[in-house]
């Protein structure tokens, strides 16, 4: 009976052992790599992904274990299983050694020799092969107290090893540990699915991916889970997330070339975290395998028909930035959004852009909401008196935005003018509930803002002081001409003043109790208009930074008969489309 139990325990952890070395090629920006690493689960400062303690891995066929680094991988075993769970090694105190223990049974020069030796220790309940300190070992147990661990170590003449904050363990469906991996150096645990019809497909958590999966415990990134995909197959999963694959094929092909160029140019962006690109809009949105999904054939066709093509400027792959839409206004020069001018990122016409849900939009905030938004960014200008777009670009985007408050002013520029309030784009105008429409001498309607300023007369000159409903001290801040009895036509943003007194009066303090004025409409109705705006309405166009290619613009051009290369050359000035 004892013999049957031992054989059963051994059978539960038996693998078919391999020793296959494969190369992961090193490349430059002049080459398109065969493979690319995409982070799936990790910790980062952008809070774009959620770290995991455990993740389920599944495939249609068998799953293979391998050890990889930046240049190659070695396949070591067929697990003969199609479902595995990979999780952090157990310890009570997060990221501190010494809270849990394994017993080290022996060290071995290869996985094969460790596999052979494992037969001699199969009578232990929890015994498994581990890759620790750059070599293979047999480990037993997982203890949460020192006494139990010491008992087993004494019994088998083993030694204690602490559980490690850099170790992951692999379990089968029954929860039995079948492998442990501690990649303290630059190595990763890789799991490879058995190929199905020439394609590797693997399920990571609840989502299917093409390619393989890697695991590594990295300081600052917790347990990092990485999809290792063929480069071109990665693009399949970008297309369906970033653009509608059922759009005109020339627009989809243009985007395929742009997505490929972006990936080549930015590969290694997350090198510190152990992978090349993330799957979010911080890089490019990536949805994994497209097999059987919406637009699968169209996405694959767009990538395959442009295989190897990238956009270059003077022979170098460009930073192929793109965005959703402009609302039909021109795209923007790079220096009006970011810091530096880029020769191929120039403002171009975008009037053929297809209509979309963000062609126009509206945001409305109260002055208190704006005050609170500023405070969250550690900006305190007091109560909000005005928000002004003080300068626009030639393309029609806000270049400088000023917020005026009772404690001072705050000014921001370029992309910050949309990010400050979470707006869709920089292309907007600002209206308030203190704006009044007047008719000028040409019969045109213009907008003016009623000022809360008081005017004081003294010796034929006029002094003015802003009170705006607050208790203020008067001081001479500006000389203006005396009022006349003649008609005065108002221009846009002209200010209308009300007189407080005529004559030589000395005012030390004055409290203005009037917060609204009455405006008589053409139909005789009267509206109360606040002297200081209480609500700000941002009327805008488009979605995104506005630099490079407009996705909805590409759709419009394709519908107008442009091919994908013409679309690319329209949005990126002076570029070429080259095959690598």
Secondary structure by P-SEA (a helix, b strand, c coil): caaaaaaaaaaaccccccbbbbbbccccccccccbbbbbcccccccccbbbbcbbbbbcccbbbbbccccccccccccccccbbbbbccccccccccccbbbbbccccccaaaaaaaccccccccbbbbbbcccbbbbbccccccaaaaaaaaaaacbbbbcccccbbbbbcccccccccccccccbbbbbbccccccbbbbbccccccccbbbbbbcccccbbbbbbccaaaaaaaaaaacccccccaaaaaaaaaaaaaaaaacccccccccccccccccccccccccccccaaaaaaaaaaaaccbbbbcccccccccccccccccbbbccccccccccccccccccccccccccccbbbbbcaaaaaaaaaaaccccccccccccccccccccccbbbbbcccbbbbbccccccccccccccccccccccbbbbbccccbbbbbbbbcbbbbbcccbbbbbbccccccccccccccccccccbbbbcccbbbbbbccccccccccccccccbbbbbccccbbbbbbccccbbbbbbccccccccccaaaaaaaaaacccaaaaaaaaccbbbbbcc
